[in-house]
Amino acid sequence: MSNDAAFYRARAEAEQANAQAATLDNVRDRCTRAAHAWEQMAERAEQTRDQRLVREGAAARARVDALLDTEMAAATAADETASVDHEWPESAHADG
Protein backbone atom coordinates (compact mmCIF):
# COMPACT_ATOMS: atom_id res chain seq x y z
CA MET A 1 0.00 0.00 0.00
CA SER A 2 1.29 3.39 -0.94
CA ASN A 3 0.28 5.00 2.34
CA ASP A 4 -0.27 2.45 5.09
CA ALA A 5 -1.13 5.03 7.75
CA ALA A 6 -3.89 6.53 5.61
CA PHE A 7 -5.30 3.07 4.91
CA TYR A 8 -5.23 2.18 8.62
CA ARG A 9 -6.93 5.44 9.56
CA ALA A 10 -9.65 4.85 6.96
CA ARG A 11 -10.27 1.41 8.45
CA ALA A 12 -10.39 2.94 11.96
CA GLU A 13 -13.02 5.45 10.80
CA ALA A 14 -15.07 2.68 9.17
CA GLU A 15 -14.96 0.60 12.35
CA GLN A 16 -15.92 3.63 14.44
CA ALA A 17 -18.91 4.21 12.12
CA ASN A 18 -19.82 0.53 12.49
CA ALA A 19 -19.64 0.90 16.27
CA GLN A 20 -21.95 3.90 16.22
CA ALA A 21 -24.43 2.06 14.01
CA ALA A 22 -24.37 -1.14 16.05
CA THR A 23 -27.43 -1.99 18.12
CA LEU A 24 -25.82 -4.82 20.08
CA ASP A 25 -23.38 -3.99 22.86
CA ASN A 26 -20.95 -6.79 21.96
CA VAL A 27 -20.83 -5.67 18.30
CA ARG A 28 -20.30 -2.04 19.36
CA ASP A 29 -17.47 -3.11 21.70
CA ARG A 30 -15.84 -5.26 19.03
CA CYS A 31 -15.98 -2.42 16.48
CA THR A 32 -14.61 0.06 19.01
CA ARG A 33 -11.71 -2.28 19.80
CA ALA A 34 -11.06 -2.78 16.08
CA ALA A 35 -11.08 1.00 15.51
CA HIS A 36 -8.56 1.41 18.33
CA ALA A 37 -6.34 -1.34 16.89
CA TRP A 38 -6.44 0.26 13.40
CA GLU A 39 -5.51 3.62 14.92
CA GLN A 40 -2.54 2.06 16.74
CA MET A 41 -1.37 0.47 13.48
CA ALA A 42 -1.55 3.88 11.78
CA GLU A 43 0.55 5.43 14.55
CA ARG A 44 3.15 2.65 14.31
CA ALA A 45 3.28 3.04 10.52
CA GLU A 46 3.92 6.77 10.92
CA GLN A 47 6.61 6.19 13.55
CA THR A 48 8.29 3.62 11.31
CA ARG A 49 8.20 6.01 8.36
CA ASP A 50 9.64 8.84 10.47
CA GLN A 51 12.44 6.63 11.83
CA ARG A 52 13.26 5.42 8.32
CA LEU A 53 13.49 9.03 7.08
CA VAL A 54 15.81 9.92 9.96
CA ARG A 55 18.04 6.89 9.22
CA GLU A 56 18.09 7.67 5.49
CA GLY A 57 18.95 11.30 6.21
CA ALA A 58 21.78 10.29 8.52
CA ALA A 59 23.12 7.86 5.92
CA ALA A 60 22.99 10.53 3.22
CA ARG A 61 24.82 12.99 5.50
CA ALA A 62 27.47 10.34 6.21
CA ARG A 63 27.96 9.75 2.47
CA VAL A 64 28.33 13.49 1.83
CA ASP A 65 30.76 13.84 4.75
CA ALA A 66 32.83 10.93 3.47
CA LEU A 67 32.90 12.44 -0.01
CA LEU A 68 33.95 15.82 1.36
CA ASP A 69 36.64 14.19 3.50
CA THR A 70 37.96 12.36 0.44
CA GLU A 71 38.01 15.55 -1.62
CA MET A 72 39.71 17.47 1.18
CA ALA A 73 42.34 14.75 1.55
CA ALA A 74 42.99 14.80 -2.20
CA ALA A 75 43.24 18.60 -2.23
CA THR A 76 45.60 18.56 0.76
CA ALA A 77 47.79 15.92 -0.89
CA ALA A 78 47.91 17.96 -4.09
CA ASP A 79 48.88 21.08 -2.15
CA GLU A 80 51.61 19.21 -0.31
CA THR A 81 52.98 17.80 -3.56
CA ALA A 82 53.03 21.24 -5.17
CA SER A 83 54.74 22.92 -2.23
CA VAL A 84 57.56 20.40 -1.71
CA ASP A 85 60.96 22.10 -1.99
CA HIS A 86 62.93 20.37 -4.67
CA GLU A 87 66.60 19.86 -4.00
CA TRP A 88 68.69 20.49 -7.05
CA PRO A 89 71.71 18.36 -7.72
CA GLU A 90 75.05 19.99 -7.09
CA SER A 91 75.83 19.88 -10.80
CA ALA A 92 72.93 22.22 -11.48
CA HIS A 93 74.55 24.89 -9.30
CA ALA A 94 78.08 24.44 -10.61
CA ASP A 95 79.62 27.19 -12.62
CA GLY A 96 80.09 25.68 -15.74
Biopython code that builds the backbone (N, CA, C, O; Angstrom):
import numpy as np
from Bio.PDB.StructureBuilder import StructureBuilder

atoms = [
    (1, "MET", "N", (0.823, -1.172, 0.000)),
    (1, "MET", "CA", (0.000, 0.000, 0.000)),
    (1, "MET", "C", (0.872, 1.243, 0.000)),
    (1, "MET", "O", (1.889, 1.310, 0.691)),
    (2, "SER", "N", (0.461, 2.211, -0.778)),
    (2, "SER", "CA", (1.291, 3.394, -0.935)),
    (2, "SER", "C", (1.344, 4.225, 0.336)),
    (2, "SER", "O", (2.361, 4.860, 0.615)),
    (3, "ASN", "N", (0.277, 4.232, 1.102)),
    (3, "ASN", "CA", (0.277, 5.004, 2.341)),
    (3, "ASN", "C", (-0.444, 4.198, 3.412)),
    (3, "ASN", "O", (-1.649, 4.345, 3.616)),
    (4, "ASP", "N", (0.313, 3.343, 4.092)),
    (4, "ASP", "CA", (-0.268, 2.449, 5.091)),
    (4, "ASP", "C", (-1.036, 3.200, 6.169)),
    (4, "ASP", "O", (-2.133, 2.788, 6.547)),
    (5, "ALA", "N", (-0.477, 4.289, 6.667)),
    (5, "ALA", "CA", (-1.129, 5.028, 7.752)),
    (5, "ALA", "C", (-2.501, 5.533, 7.317)),
    (5, "ALA", "O", (-3.460, 5.466, 8.086)),
    (6, "ALA", "N", (-2.598, 6.032, 6.102)),
    (6, "ALA", "CA", (-3.894, 6.529, 5.613)),
    (6, "ALA", "C", (-4.894, 5.380, 5.493)),
    (6, "ALA", "O", (-6.067, 5.533, 5.834)),
    (7, "PHE", "N", (-4.429, 4.240, 5.013)),
    (7, "PHE", "CA", (-5.299, 3.065, 4.910)),
    (7, "PHE", "C", (-5.794, 2.648, 6.294)),
    (7, "PHE", "O", (-6.982, 2.389, 6.488)),
    (8, "TYR", "N", (-4.866, 2.585, 7.256)),
    (8, "TYR", "CA", (-5.232, 2.177, 8.618)),
    (8, "TYR", "C", (-6.221, 3.157, 9.239)),
    (8, "TYR", "O", (-7.166, 2.748, 9.915)),
    (9, "ARG", "N", (-6.005, 4.443, 9.013)),
    (9, "ARG", "CA", (-6.930, 5.444, 9.564)),
    (9, "ARG", "C", (-8.319, 5.324, 8.918)),
    (9, "ARG", "O", (-9.337, 5.491, 9.590)),
    (10, "ALA", "N", (-8.351, 5.038, 7.635)),
    (10, "ALA", "CA", (-9.646, 4.849, 6.963)),
    (10, "ALA", "C", (-10.385, 3.656, 7.561)),
    (10, "ALA", "O", (-11.596, 3.709, 7.772)),
    (11, "ARG", "N", (-9.654, 2.590, 7.831)),
    (11, "ARG", "CA", (-10.270, 1.408, 8.454)),
    (11, "ARG", "C", (-10.767, 1.751, 9.862)),
    (11, "ARG", "O", (-11.841, 1.307, 10.268)),
    (12, "ALA", "N", (-9.988, 2.539, 10.604)),
    (12, "ALA", "CA", (-10.393, 2.940, 11.958)),
    (12, "ALA", "C", (-11.693, 3.742, 11.890)),
    (12, "ALA", "O", (-12.597, 3.528, 12.698)),
    (13, "GLU", "N", (-11.789, 4.653, 10.941)),
    (13, "GLU", "CA", (-13.016, 5.450, 10.800)),
    (13, "GLU", "C", (-14.208, 4.565, 10.438)),
    (13, "GLU", "O", (-15.310, 4.763, 10.950)),
    (14, "ALA", "N", (-13.984, 3.583, 9.550)),
    (14, "ALA", "CA", (-15.068, 2.678, 9.165)),
    (14, "ALA", "C", (-15.541, 1.867, 10.368)),
    (14, "ALA", "O", (-16.741, 1.680, 10.571)),
    (15, "GLU", "N", (-14.583, 1.387, 11.164)),
    (15, "GLU", "CA", (-14.960, 0.604, 12.346)),
    (15, "GLU", "C", (-15.670, 1.477, 13.381)),
    (15, "GLU", "O", (-16.589, 1.017, 14.059)),
    (16, "GLN", "N", (-15.248, 2.722, 13.501)),
    (16, "GLN", "CA", (-15.923, 3.630, 14.437)),
    (16, "GLN", "C", (-17.361, 3.886, 13.966)),
    (16, "GLN", "O", (-18.279, 3.943, 14.784)),
    (17, "ALA", "N", (-17.556, 4.038, 12.665)),
    (17, "ALA", "CA", (-18.912, 4.208, 12.117)),
    (17, "ALA", "C", (-19.748, 2.955, 12.373)),
    (17, "ALA", "O", (-20.928, 3.045, 12.710)),
    (18, "ASN", "N", (-19.119, 1.775, 12.208)),
    (18, "ASN", "CA", (-19.823, 0.527, 12.493)),
    (18, "ASN", "C", (-20.226, 0.454, 13.966)),
    (18, "ASN", "O", (-21.315, -0.012, 14.299)),
    (19, "ALA", "N", (-19.340, 0.918, 14.835)),
    (19, "ALA", "CA", (-19.636, 0.897, 16.273)),
    (19, "ALA", "C", (-20.819, 1.811, 16.589)),
    (19, "ALA", "O", (-21.682, 1.457, 17.393)),
    (20, "GLN", "N", (-20.858, 2.962, 15.971)),
    (20, "GLN", "CA", (-21.952, 3.903, 16.222)),
    (20, "GLN", "C", (-23.283, 3.381, 15.678)),
    (20, "GLN", "O", (-24.348, 3.688, 16.213)),
    (21, "ALA", "N", (-23.206, 2.592, 14.613)),
    (21, "ALA", "CA", (-24.430, 2.063, 14.011)),
    (21, "ALA", "C", (-24.903, 0.771, 14.666)),
    (21, "ALA", "O", (-26.037, 0.342, 14.454)),
    (22, "ALA", "N", (-24.040, 0.155, 15.456)),
    (22, "ALA", "CA", (-24.373, -1.141, 16.055)),
    (22, "ALA", "C", (-25.469, -0.990, 17.105)),
    (22, "ALA", "O", (-25.508, -0.024, 17.867)),
    (23, "THR", "N", (-26.359, -1.983, 17.115)),
    (23, "THR", "CA", (-27.425, -1.992, 18.122)),
    (23, "THR", "C", (-27.100, -2.928, 19.280)),
    (23, "THR", "O", (-27.648, -2.792, 20.373)),
    (24, "LEU", "N", (-26.213, -3.867, 19.030)),
    (24, "LEU", "CA", (-25.824, -4.819, 20.077)),
    (24, "LEU", "C", (-24.551, -4.336, 20.774)),
    (24, "LEU", "O", (-23.615, -3.868, 20.126)),
    (25, "ASP", "N", (-24.532, -4.455, 22.084)),
    (25, "ASP", "CA", (-23.383, -3.993, 22.861)),
    (25, "ASP", "C", (-22.095, -4.710, 22.466)),
    (25, "ASP", "O", (-21.050, -4.074, 22.328)),
    (26, "ASN", "N", (-22.162, -6.031, 22.282)),
    (26, "ASN", "CA", (-20.950, -6.786, 21.960)),
    (26, "ASN", "C", (-20.405, -6.392, 20.583)),
    (26, "ASN", "O", (-19.189, -6.356, 20.392)),
    (27, "VAL", "N", (-21.275, -6.101, 19.636)),
    (27, "VAL", "CA", (-20.832, -5.667, 18.298)),
    (27, "VAL", "C", (-20.201, -4.278, 18.405)),
    (27, "VAL", "O", (-19.156, -4.020, 17.808)),
    (28, "ARG", "N", (-20.835, -3.392, 19.160)),
    (28, "ARG", "CA", (-20.300, -2.043, 19.357)),
    (28, "ARG", "C", (-18.920, -2.110, 20.010)),
    (28, "ARG", "O", (-18.002, -1.403, 19.595)),
    (29, "ASP", "N", (-18.772, -2.955, 21.025)),
    (29, "ASP", "CA", (-17.475, -3.108, 21.699)),
    (29, "ASP", "C", (-16.413, -3.657, 20.741)),
    (29, "ASP", "O", (-15.284, -3.167, 20.699)),
    (30, "ARG", "N", (-16.793, -4.673, 19.979)),
    (30, "ARG", "CA", (-15.842, -5.263, 19.028)),
    (30, "ARG", "C", (-15.394, -4.226, 18.002)),
    (30, "ARG", "O", (-14.205, -4.136, 17.697)),
    (31, "CYS", "N", (-16.326, -3.445, 17.467)),
    (31, "CYS", "CA", (-15.983, -2.424, 16.477)),
    (31, "CYS", "C", (-15.129, -1.317, 17.087)),
    (31, "CYS", "O", (-14.225, -0.798, 16.432)),
    (32, "THR", "N", (-15.406, -0.958, 18.323)),
    (32, "THR", "CA", (-14.606, 0.059, 19.009)),
    (32, "THR", "C", (-13.185, -0.442, 19.224)),
    (32, "THR", "O", (-12.224, 0.300, 19.018)),
    (33, "ARG", "N", (-13.048, -1.697, 19.637)),
    (33, "ARG", "CA", (-11.706, -2.282, 19.803)),
    (33, "ARG", "C", (-10.972, -2.341, 18.473)),
    (33, "ARG", "O", (-9.778, -2.052, 18.405)),
    (34, "ALA", "N", (-11.685, -2.714, 17.416)),
    (34, "ALA", "CA", (-11.063, -2.775, 16.085)),
    (34, "ALA", "C", (-10.616, -1.383, 15.645)),
    (34, "ALA", "O", (-9.525, -1.230, 15.096)),
    (35, "ALA", "N", (-11.449, -0.365, 15.881)),
    (35, "ALA", "CA", (-11.076, 1.000, 15.510)),
    (35, "ALA", "C", (-9.810, 1.425, 16.256)),
    (35, "ALA", "O", (-8.919, 2.052, 15.683)),
    (36, "HIS", "N", (-9.746, 1.079, 17.524)),
    (36, "HIS", "CA", (-8.563, 1.414, 18.327)),
    (36, "HIS", "C", (-7.320, 0.694, 17.775)),
    (36, "HIS", "O", (-6.249, 1.291, 17.670)),
    (37, "ALA", "N", (-7.469, -0.569, 17.432)),
    (37, "ALA", "CA", (-6.339, -1.336, 16.887)),
    (37, "ALA", "C", (-5.868, -0.734, 15.560)),
    (37, "ALA", "O", (-4.665, -0.609, 15.331)),
    (38, "TRP", "N", (-6.811, -0.361, 14.682)),
    (38, "TRP", "CA", (-6.438, 0.255, 13.404)),
    (38, "TRP", "C", (-5.704, 1.580, 13.643)),
    (38, "TRP", "O", (-4.737, 1.887, 12.946)),
    (39, "GLU", "N", (-6.152, 2.348, 14.606)),
    (39, "GLU", "CA", (-5.505, 3.625, 14.918)),
    (39, "GLU", "C", (-4.083, 3.397, 15.421)),
    (39, "GLU", "O", (-3.171, 4.137, 15.051)),
    (40, "GLN", "N", (-3.886, 2.385, 16.258)),
    (40, "GLN", "CA", (-2.537, 2.065, 16.742)),
    (40, "GLN", "C", (-1.628, 1.653, 15.584)),
    (40, "GLN", "O", (-0.460, 2.039, 15.536)),
    (41, "MET", "N", (-2.171, 0.865, 14.651)),
    (41, "MET", "CA", (-1.367, 0.471, 13.482)),
    (41, "MET", "C", (-0.961, 1.695, 12.665)),
    (41, "MET", "O", (0.164, 1.764, 12.170)),
    (42, "ALA", "N", (-1.863, 2.654, 12.522)),
    (42, "ALA", "CA", (-1.548, 3.882, 11.785)),
    (42, "ALA", "C", (-0.420, 4.637, 12.479)),
    (42, "ALA", "O", (0.506, 5.120, 11.826)),
    (43, "GLU", "N", (-0.499, 4.735, 13.799)),
    (43, "GLU", "CA", (0.551, 5.425, 14.549)),
    (43, "GLU", "C", (1.892, 4.731, 14.410)),
    (43, "GLU", "O", (2.918, 5.391, 14.241)),
    (44, "ARG", "N", (1.897, 3.396, 14.481)),
    (44, "ARG", "CA", (3.152, 2.647, 14.311)),
    (44, "ARG", "C", (3.712, 2.834, 12.908)),
    (44, "ARG", "O", (4.924, 2.969, 12.734)),
    (45, "ALA", "N", (2.830, 2.843, 11.900)),
    (45, "ALA", "CA", (3.283, 3.036, 10.516)),
    (45, "ALA", "C", (3.931, 4.415, 10.367)),
    (45, "ALA", "O", (4.954, 4.552, 9.695)),
    (46, "GLU", "N", (3.341, 5.426, 10.987)),
    (46, "GLU", "CA", (3.922, 6.770, 10.920)),
    (46, "GLU", "C", (5.255, 6.846, 11.650)),
    (46, "GLU", "O", (6.192, 7.483, 11.169)),
    (47, "GLN", "N", (5.344, 6.201, 12.803)),
    (47, "GLN", "CA", (6.609, 6.193, 13.547)),
    (47, "GLN", "C", (7.692, 5.479, 12.744)),
    (47, "GLN", "O", (8.835, 5.934, 12.689)),
    (48, "THR", "N", (7.331, 4.367, 12.126)),
    (48, "THR", "CA", (8.293, 3.621, 11.314)),
    (48, "THR", "C", (8.770, 4.465, 10.144)),
    (48, "THR", "O", (9.964, 4.498, 9.845)),
    (49, "ARG", "N", (7.841, 5.148, 9.479)),
    (49, "ARG", "CA", (8.202, 6.012, 8.358)),
    (49, "ARG", "C", (9.140, 7.120, 8.827)),
    (49, "ARG", "O", (10.147, 7.397, 8.176)),
    (50, "ASP", "N", (8.814, 7.756, 9.954)),
    (50, "ASP", "CA", (9.645, 8.838, 10.472)),
    (50, "ASP", "C", (11.044, 8.342, 10.826)),
    (50, "ASP", "O", (12.034, 9.006, 10.518)),
    (51, "GLN", "N", (11.131, 7.189, 11.467)),
    (51, "GLN", "CA", (12.436, 6.631, 11.830)),
    (51, "GLN", "C", (13.248, 6.285, 10.584)),
    (51, "GLN", "O", (14.460, 6.498, 10.547)),
    (52, "ARG", "N", (12.576, 5.753, 9.569)),
    (52, "ARG", "CA", (13.265, 5.421, 8.319)),
    (52, "ARG", "C", (13.819, 6.690, 7.673)),
    (52, "ARG", "O", (14.950, 6.693, 7.186)),
    (53, "LEU", "N", (13.029, 7.767, 7.666)),
    (53, "LEU", "CA", (13.492, 9.027, 7.078)),
    (53, "LEU", "C", (14.693, 9.580, 7.836)),
    (53, "LEU", "O", (15.626, 10.106, 7.229)),
    (54, "VAL", "N", (14.673, 9.461, 9.155)),
    (54, "VAL", "CA", (15.814, 9.924, 9.955)),
    (54, "VAL", "C", (17.054, 9.100, 9.620)),
    (54, "VAL", "O", (18.137, 9.652, 9.424)),
    (55, "ARG", "N", (16.894, 7.766, 9.554)),
    (55, "ARG", "CA", (18.040, 6.890, 9.216)),
    (55, "ARG", "C", (18.568, 7.204, 7.818)),
    (55, "ARG", "O", (19.780, 7.289, 7.618)),
    (56, "GLU", "N", (17.671, 7.377, 6.857)),
    (56, "GLU", "CA", (18.095, 7.668, 5.492)),
    (56, "GLU", "C", (18.796, 9.026, 5.419)),
    (56, "GLU", "O", (19.772, 9.185, 4.686)),
    (57, "GLY", "N", (18.301, 9.992, 6.174)),
    (57, "GLY", "CA", (18.946, 11.299, 6.212)),
    (57, "GLY", "C", (20.335, 11.219, 6.807)),
    (57, "GLY", "O", (21.271, 11.842, 6.305)),
    (58, "ALA", "N", (20.472, 10.451, 7.881)),
    (58, "ALA", "CA", (21.784, 10.293, 8.518)),
    (58, "ALA", "C", (22.748, 9.577, 7.578)),
    (58, "ALA", "O", (23.925, 9.932, 7.509)),
    (59, "ALA", "N", (22.265, 8.585, 6.863)),
    (59, "ALA", "CA", (23.121, 7.857, 5.924)),
    (59, "ALA", "C", (23.555, 8.775, 4.779)),
    (59, "ALA", "O", (24.706, 8.727, 4.346)),
    (60, "ALA", "N", (22.648, 9.598, 4.296)),
    (60, "ALA", "CA", (22.992, 10.531, 3.222)),
    (60, "ALA", "C", (24.031, 11.545, 3.708)),
    (60, "ALA", "O", (24.981, 11.863, 2.993)),
    (61, "ARG", "N", (23.838, 12.052, 4.937)),
    (61, "ARG", "CA", (24.821, 12.987, 5.497)),
    (61, "ARG", "C", (26.186, 12.318, 5.628)),
    (61, "ARG", "O", (27.212, 12.935, 5.341)),
    (62, "ALA", "N", (26.200, 11.067, 6.057)),
    (62, "ALA", "CA", (27.467, 10.342, 6.214)),
    (62, "ALA", "C", (28.152, 10.177, 4.858)),
    (62, "ALA", "O", (29.372, 10.308, 4.760)),
    (63, "ARG", "N", (27.372, 9.890, 3.811)),
    (63, "ARG", "CA", (27.963, 9.754, 2.467)),
    (63, "ARG", "C", (28.545, 11.079, 1.998)),
    (63, "ARG", "O", (29.637, 11.109, 1.430)),
    (64, "VAL", "N", (27.829, 12.174, 2.228)),
    (64, "VAL", "CA", (28.334, 13.494, 1.834)),
    (64, "VAL", "C", (29.588, 13.825, 2.623)),
    (64, "VAL", "O", (30.566, 14.306, 2.050)),
    (65, "ASP", "N", (29.578, 13.576, 3.924)),
    (65, "ASP", "CA", (30.756, 13.841, 4.750)),
    (65, "ASP", "C", (31.959, 13.038, 4.275)),
    (65, "ASP", "O", (33.072, 13.559, 4.208)),
    (66, "ALA", "N", (31.736, 11.774, 3.947)),
    (66, "ALA", "CA", (32.831, 10.927, 3.465)),
    (66, "ALA", "C", (33.368, 11.461, 2.137)),
    (66, "ALA", "O", (34.579, 11.484, 1.917)),
    (67, "LEU", "N", (32.477, 11.883, 1.265)),
    (67, "LEU", "CA", (32.901, 12.435, -0.013)),
    (67, "LEU", "C", (33.704, 13.718, 0.200)),
    (67, "LEU", "O", (34.745, 13.913, -0.427)),
    (68, "LEU", "N", (33.223, 14.586, 1.078)),
    (68, "LEU", "CA", (33.949, 15.824, 1.362)),
    (68, "LEU", "C", (35.308, 15.531, 1.983)),
    (68, "LEU", "O", (36.300, 16.177, 1.644)),
    (69, "ASP", "N", (35.358, 14.560, 2.890)),
    (69, "ASP", "CA", (36.639, 14.186, 3.503)),
    (69, "ASP", "C", (37.616, 13.686, 2.445)),
    (69, "ASP", "O", (38.801, 14.018, 2.480)),
    (70, "THR", "N", (37.115, 12.887, 1.506)),
    (70, "THR", "CA", (37.964, 12.355, 0.439)),
    (70, "THR", "C", (38.474, 13.489, -0.437)),
    (70, "THR", "O", (39.651, 13.521, -0.796)),
    (71, "GLU", "N", (37.591, 14.420, -0.783)),
    (71, "GLU", "CA", (38.006, 15.550, -1.618)),
    (71, "GLU", "C", (39.007, 16.435, -0.885)),
    (71, "GLU", "O", (39.973, 16.911, -1.482)),
    (72, "MET", "N", (38.778, 16.656, 0.401)),
    (72, "MET", "CA", (39.711, 17.471, 1.177)),
    (72, "MET", "C", (41.078, 16.798, 1.278)),
    (72, "MET", "O", (42.112, 17.459, 1.186)),
    (73, "ALA", "N", (41.073, 15.486, 1.468)),
    (73, "ALA", "CA", (42.336, 14.754, 1.554)),
    (73, "ALA", "C", (43.083, 14.839, 0.221)),
    (73, "ALA", "O", (44.301, 15.012, 0.201)),
    (74, "ALA", "N", (42.360, 14.720, -0.878)),
    (74, "ALA", "CA", (42.990, 14.804, -2.197)),
    (74, "ALA", "C", (43.536, 16.206, -2.440)),
    (74, "ALA", "O", (44.633, 16.357, -2.978)),
    (75, "ALA", "N", (42.790, 17.225, -2.051)),
    (75, "ALA", "CA", (43.245, 18.598, -2.232)),
    (75, "ALA", "C", (44.472, 18.877, -1.357)),
    (75, "ALA", "O", (45.410, 19.541, -1.797)),
    (76, "THR", "N", (44.463, 18.374, -0.134)),
    (76, "THR", "CA", (45.604, 18.562, 0.762)),
    (76, "THR", "C", (46.831, 17.864, 0.207)),
    (76, "THR", "O", (47.927, 18.423, 0.249)),
    (77, "ALA", "N", (46.672, 16.659, -0.310)),
    (77, "ALA", "CA", (47.789, 15.922, -0.885)),
    (77, "ALA", "C", (48.336, 16.658, -2.103)),
    (77, "ALA", "O", (49.551, 16.713, -2.291)),
    (78, "ALA", "N", (47.471, 17.218, -2.922)),
    (78, "ALA", "CA", (47.910, 17.963, -4.094)),
    (78, "ALA", "C", (48.674, 19.210, -3.682)),
    (78, "ALA", "O", (49.690, 19.553, -4.287)),
    (79, "ASP", "N", (48.182, 19.891, -2.646)),
    (79, "ASP", "CA", (48.877, 21.082, -2.146)),
    (79, "ASP", "C", (50.243, 20.723, -1.601)),
    (79, "ASP", "O", (51.213, 21.440, -1.845)),
    (80, "GLU", "N", (50.336, 19.627, -0.870)),
    (80, "GLU", "CA", (51.614, 19.209, -0.311)),
    (80, "GLU", "C", (52.595, 18.837, -1.402)),
    (80, "GLU", "O", (53.784, 19.138, -1.297)),
    (81, "THR", "N", (52.115, 18.192, -2.444)),
    (81, "THR", "CA", (52.982, 17.800, -3.556)),
    (81, "THR", "C", (53.491, 19.039, -4.282)),
    (81, "THR", "O", (54.655, 19.091, -4.679)),
    (82, "ALA", "N", (52.643, 20.019, -4.454)),
    (82, "ALA", "CA", (53.028, 21.238, -5.171)),
    (82, "ALA", "C", (53.984, 22.099, -4.361)),
    (82, "ALA", "O", (54.780, 22.837, -4.942)),
    (83, "SER", "N", (53.928, 22.025, -3.051)),
    (83, "SER", "CA", (54.741, 22.916, -2.228)),
    (83, "SER", "C", (56.036, 22.278, -1.727)),
    (83, "SER", "O", (56.765, 22.896, -0.951)),
    (84, "VAL", "N", (56.329, 21.061, -2.154)),
    (84, "VAL", "CA", (57.556, 20.402, -1.715)),
    (84, "VAL", "C", (58.750, 21.133, -2.320)),
    (84, "VAL", "O", (58.778, 21.391, -3.523)),
    (85, "ASP", "N", (59.736, 21.468, -1.487)),
    (85, "ASP", "CA", (60.959, 22.100, -1.991)),
    (85, "ASP", "C", (61.796, 21.043, -2.692)),
    (85, "ASP", "O", (62.134, 20.010, -2.115)),
    (86, "HIS", "N", (62.114, 21.318, -3.920)),
    (86, "HIS", "CA", (62.932, 20.365, -4.668)),
    (86, "HIS", "C", (64.398, 20.678, -4.429)),
    (86, "HIS", "O", (64.808, 21.838, -4.488)),
    (87, "GLU", "N", (65.168, 19.677, -4.165)),
    (87, "GLU", "CA", (66.599, 19.863, -4.005)),
    (87, "GLU", "C", (67.246, 19.639, -5.356)),
    (87, "GLU", "O", (67.020, 18.620, -6.009)),
    (88, "TRP", "N", (68.028, 20.575, -5.752)),
    (88, "TRP", "CA", (68.687, 20.487, -7.048)),
    (88, "TRP", "C", (70.022, 19.798, -6.873)),
    (88, "TRP", "O", (70.706, 20.006, -5.871)),
    (89, "PRO", "N", (70.383, 19.004, -7.809)),
    (89, "PRO", "CA", (71.707, 18.364, -7.718)),
    (89, "PRO", "C", (72.825, 19.422, -7.757)),
    (89, "PRO", "O", (72.666, 20.506, -8.319)),
    (90, "GLU", "N", (73.924, 19.074, -7.156)),
    (90, "GLU", "CA", (75.050, 19.993, -7.092)),
    (90, "GLU", "C", (75.496, 20.415, -8.486)),
    (90, "GLU", "O", (75.965, 21.539, -8.668)),
    (91, "SER", "N", (75.363, 19.555, -9.448)),
    (91, "SER", "CA", (75.831, 19.882, -10.802)),
    (91, "SER", "C", (74.988, 20.997, -11.422)),
    (91, "SER", "O", (75.456, 21.696, -12.321)),
    (92, "ALA", "N", (73.768, 21.168, -10.957)),
    (92, "ALA", "CA", (72.926, 22.221, -11.485)),
    (92, "ALA", "C", (73.405, 23.583, -11.011)),
    (92, "ALA", "O", (73.169, 24.590, -11.679)),
    (93, "HIS", "N", (74.080, 23.624, -9.858)),
    (93, "HIS", "CA", (74.546, 24.892, -9.303)),
    (93, "HIS", "C", (75.996, 25.190, -9.723)),
    (93, "HIS", "O", (76.482, 26.300, -9.511)),
    (94, "ALA", "N", (76.655, 24.250, -10.290)),
    (94, "ALA", "CA", (78.084, 24.436, -10.608)),
    (94, "ALA", "C", (78.259, 25.475, -11.707)),
    (94, "ALA", "O", (77.455, 25.584, -12.633)),
    (95, "ASP", "N", (79.300, 26.203, -11.571)),
    (95, "ASP", "CA", (79.624, 27.190, -12.617)),
    (95, "ASP", "C", (80.263, 26.447, -13.760)),
    (95, "ASP", "O", (81.354, 25.887, -13.651)),
    (96, "GLY", "N", (79.581, 26.464, -14.799)),
    (96, "GLY", "CA", (80.091, 25.681, -15.744)),
    (96, "GLY", "C", (80.562, 25.716, -16.993)),
    (96, "GLY", "O", (80.964, 24.684, -17.530)),
]
sb = StructureBuilder()
sb.init_structure("model")
sb.init_model(0)
sb.init_chain("A")
sb.init_seg("    ")
for serial, (resi, resn, name, xyz) in enumerate(atoms, 1):
    if name == "N":
        sb.init_residue(resn, " ", resi, " ")
    sb.init_atom(name, np.array(xyz, "f"), 0.0, 1.0, " ", f" {name:<3s}", serial, name[0])
structure = sb.get_structure()
